[in-house]
Amino acid sequence: MQFADLQKLYARYREETEEALLRAAASGRYIGGEEVEAFARELGEWMGVRHVVPVANGTDALQVALMAAGLRRGDEVIVPSFTYVASAEAVALLGLVPVFADVDERTFCLTRRTAEAALTPRTRALLPVHLFGRAAPMEELRALAREEGLFVIEDNAQAVGAIYLSKSAGTFSEKCSTFPEKCQHFPAEAPHEVKTGTESPLSCTSFFPTKNLACLGDGGAITTDDDALAGRALRIARHGQAARYRHECLGCNSRLDALQAAVLRVRLRHLDEMLRRRRAAALRYGAELAGLPGICLPEGPSEAPGHTYNQYTLRVDGGAARRDALASYLRERGVPTMVYYPLPLHRQPAYERYAPQHLLPVSERLCGEVLSLPVHPELAGEEQDCVIRALREWRG
Ligand SMILES: *Cc1c(COP(=O)(O)O)cnc(C)c1O
């Protein structure tokens, strides 16, 4: 059993993928062109967002978004400490200040309360991460951003396709003119389902091979409903170029190539099905592992219906030694696991200088408790059986 079976995923869509790859290879258009434009259009339609700006990877997406937001050296950006390093790296690289905030132990995400504890007069932006494929509580975070005049950039790298209930009528009515077919079912003010990465001024995602929507290498995108921000992000990612050889702002070179776009177009057509399979595996784990002593399961699909389970991450009582003992026991039983993440970012050598004065107790504790089980869309029923049996027979 593999933790993420990329060969099996490739094999499932092999014919379509190879056809698309060969078409792109023969086209002579490798940078930009029809494949990239078509992918951006199709992803925007699938997500329900006006603009998709394809870039080279998810980390670049964050960097370009932070640049497009017009943040200045020294501005503070609130970032959860319990996340992948890229979320804070892009902030620090630009000379902005990542201010680490704690997360909620149930959702693993930034909340209004944990973000408020990190506010200072220099705070300019919130950078919530939809960790493990679960939407952060965007309603309350957006309310905080509104009250404090903060910019919001979502890190949607792990959660393409995740859904949450939104009440923001403003962007919603605007969205209705773009996607009337999505909007006819509810009145404008009622809470309605939206996908992560579609309502904030800027959002970032990654097509790294293990993400929900994955290519055969590196890839990423910025999503936004804002025409001006989309234009700025695109210009920044193309050397700040406004017209050919006219460079109006400082930029970089960050592009999704045509071969990856061709593969992503194929996979996008199957994304709903892939997400369904992730949810089905999570549902089964939830049902069959419930009540195991000393193990706390993540929210199931009934508790968090929009969760995409990019990871299925449990918490093991008793600290890192017991968690690590479970991981090695599972390895002996043929079940690979991963620890996402073993150290909070404010304890990483490169980021200690940004460690806050106050403690981030939940982030600290989670790093000693979390263990992610295999949950990819190709996980066979027998493999799930094996995971379930092994966990049930653990006598740690
Ligand atoms: C994967 C990931 C990124 C970065 O994506 P890359 O494409 O690998 O650069 C950023 N943030 C989070 C939370 C991620 O999981």
The ligand as an SDF file (V2000), in Angstrom:
LIG
                    3D

 15 15  0  0  0  0  0  0  0  0999 V2000
    1.5010   22.3610   -1.2030 C   0  0  0  0  0  0  0  0  0  0  0  0
    1.2610   23.5960   -0.4200 C   0  0  0  0  0  0  0  0  0  0  0  0
    1.7430   24.8450   -0.8230 C   0  0  0  0  0  0  0  0  0  0  0  0
    2.7160   25.0580   -1.9320 C   0  0  0  0  0  0  0  0  0  0  0  0
    2.4920   24.4550   -3.1000 O   0  0  0  0  0  0  0  0  0  0  0  0
    3.7020   24.0670   -4.0990 P   0  0  0  0  0  0  0  0  0  0  0  0
    2.9830   23.8650   -5.3740 O   0  0  0  0  0  0  0  0  0  0  0  0
    4.3330   22.8430   -3.5600 O   0  0  0  0  0  0  0  0  0  0  0  0
    4.6320   25.2290   -4.1460 O   0  0  0  0  0  0  0  0  0  0  0  0
    1.3710   25.9520   -0.1010 C   0  0  0  0  0  0  0  0  0  0  0  0
    0.6140   25.8510    1.0030 N   0  0  0  0  0  0  0  0  0  0  0  0
    0.1580   24.6660    1.4470 C   0  0  0  0  0  0  0  0  0  0  0  0
   -0.6990   24.6250    2.6540 C   0  0  0  0  0  0  0  0  0  0  0  0
    0.4810   23.4940    0.7550 C   0  0  0  0  0  0  0  0  0  0  0  0
    0.0420   22.3240    1.2170 O   0  0  0  0  0  0  0  0  0  0  0  0
  1  2  1  0
  2  3  1  0
  2 14  2  0
  3  4  1  0
  3 10  2  0
  4  5  1  0
  5  6  1  0
  6  7  2  0
  6  8  1  0
  6  9  1  0
 10 11  1  0
 11 12  2  0
 12 13  1  0
 12 14  1  0
 14 15  1  0
M  END
$$$$
